[in-house]
């Protein structure tokens, strides 16, 4: 291949890369970027992922509890037609603490809490799906923020109803979660 053909080919390749980069950078949704930022340092719930002690910060000096599990709901939405709503149940390793890793039941409790919140996320998604079916619907950002908060509060009320966690209450919450996740 002659030198001029190589230069033309290289120039064409550079221009093509610039066009492709511009296309993708212009078509990346700002909400997608925010969503990635929110969940990037978290574990997103899925059926196969089980929490491990290494997912927690270890603090052997913590005396007020043996395990603290920080879970949450991350939601992304668009209030303009077509309505877009996507949510995730998250576990925050940076905010979850364990002081004693010798009791495997504490890990079961953490997993049960994570799984129970997932059941509420699914209920929330169903409610959003039914809201999408309404005619003459107009939504505000606050509607979805309130919806997410309402479901999280409902989760917390149920979780607190199992406390203090005993073998009996742990078994009960695990059984309920198993049924709901079917």
Steps between C-alpha positions, in 0.01 A plus 500: 500500500642838405571768756220729375245217524614430855456867593152511339401176674628625836321834452176319413538280809555804726197683355285186542609470865416866564155461340427186701618664821284808435197285421528301824587798717194688370271199551600411855212587724592716797273285717700191401817669620340603830364149549844350443653745747243405765540123466869484406619443858208277599398140457180479296265222605463197275396144570851358473689754710528416867666731749837399641692630799744663259213724380503672841748735661658316790519691828585273795470796738130557424313400817143623440425233237663203329370581152347808339352454155441813289250427224305738279288558195653674201242625250529670166197647329374726226165668566433591138339252261606238452534453875827333588559350843788276592603402849757290683534362849848586621740400776766752596830334597650835601224557757448143620705394800576171670683459828477123540518260208473182705120489509370389160144584607594869493579459131162329452334800669679741265396295197140481625488878533639545147255243361201648683568842350509338154142380557396860562684619190301249294173620655601855415570406138154340476339816630692709248387265222138552603550878514634493144166357387302801626360731238562874524788439731731778599776426743745715684847402611376517859238230424773245431718625785205460739419158357857380558501644851160344580616153399826537690310610811265202466803273477650653815175454692486134404870447574459657844209263569749210496731663754661399717612237255471153647529162330122494480467848345791437263338179380168687460650784291699254284184299434300813410775624270523163326126506433499857372797452270344203319 
